[in-house]
Amino acid sequence: MTLAKDKDSQNPIVRTFQNAIVNPLRESRGEMRKVVWPTREEVIRLTIVVLVLSSAISVVLFSADSIYTWLLLQLQTIVTAG
């Protein structure tokens, strides 16, 4: 008489836990091993690109906002003076 347990004889709660928690973690670990990480130079270069583009877009948005604010003030002045 052997006391070896089958996987089928496991408690359904244990199997559900294993399927819901353990399997996705194992799959994630396997996927992380496949990732090709960028080199230090690539990270620095891309960080600079992001900072430059973010700065340029912020200048454009600030300029547009300032122009629209000025135009709105001019329009309010014309309406109240008229």
C-alpha positions as CSV (number, residue, x, y, z in Angstrom):
1,M,0.0,0.0,0.0
2,T,1.5,3.3,-1.1
3,L,0.6,6.6,0.3
4,A,1.6,8.6,-2.9
5,K,-0.9,11.3,-3.7
6,D,-2.2,12.0,-7.1
7,K,-2.5,15.5,-8.4
8,D,-6.2,14.7,-9.0
9,S,-6.7,13.9,-5.4
10,Q,-5.6,17.4,-4.2
11,N,-8.1,19.6,-2.5
12,P,-10.0,21.7,-5.1
13,I,-9.2,24.8,-3.1
14,V,-5.5,24.1,-3.3
15,R,-5.7,23.5,-7.1
16,T,-7.7,26.7,-7.5
17,F,-5.1,28.6,-5.5
18,Q,-2.3,27.1,-7.5
19,N,-4.0,27.9,-10.8
20,A,-5.0,31.4,-9.9
21,I,-1.8,32.6,-8.1
22,V,1.2,30.3,-8.7
23,N,0.8,29.7,-12.5
24,P,0.7,33.4,-13.5
25,L,3.7,34.0,-11.4
26,R,5.6,31.2,-13.0
27,E,4.6,32.4,-16.5
28,S,5.7,36.0,-15.6
29,R,9.0,34.7,-14.5
30,G,9.5,32.8,-17.7
31,E,8.5,35.9,-19.8
32,M,10.9,38.1,-17.8
33,R,13.8,35.8,-18.8
34,K,13.0,36.4,-22.5
35,V,13.2,40.2,-22.1
36,V,16.0,41.9,-23.9
37,W,17.0,44.8,-21.6
38,P,18.4,48.0,-23.1
39,T,22.0,49.0,-22.6
40,R,23.0,51.9,-20.3
41,E,23.8,54.1,-23.4
42,E,20.3,53.4,-24.9
43,V,18.6,54.3,-21.6
44,I,20.5,57.5,-21.4
45,R,19.9,58.4,-25.0
46,L,16.2,57.7,-24.8
47,T,15.8,59.5,-21.5
48,I,17.3,62.6,-23.1
49,V,15.0,62.3,-26.1
50,V,12.0,62.1,-23.8
51,L,13.1,65.1,-21.8
52,V,13.7,67.2,-24.9
53,L,10.4,66.3,-26.5
54,S,8.5,66.9,-23.2
55,S,10.2,70.3,-22.9
56,A,9.4,71.3,-26.5
57,I,5.7,70.2,-26.1
58,S,5.4,72.1,-22.8
59,V,6.7,75.3,-24.5
60,V,4.3,74.9,-27.4
61,L,1.3,74.4,-25.0
62,F,2.4,77.3,-22.8
63,S,2.7,79.6,-25.8
64,A,-0.8,78.5,-27.1
65,D,-2.3,79.0,-23.7
66,S,-0.7,82.4,-23.3
67,I,-2.0,83.5,-26.7
68,Y,-5.5,82.3,-26.0
69,T,-5.5,84.0,-22.6
70,W,-4.4,87.3,-24.2
71,L,-7.0,87.0,-26.9
72,L,-9.7,86.3,-24.4
73,L,-8.7,89.3,-22.3
74,Q,-8.7,91.5,-25.4
75,L,-12.2,90.3,-26.3
76,Q,-13.5,90.9,-22.7
77,T,-12.0,94.5,-22.9
78,I,-13.7,95.1,-26.2
79,V,-17.1,93.8,-25.0
80,T,-17.0,95.7,-21.6
81,A,-15.8,99.0,-23.2
82,G,-18.4,98.8,-26.0
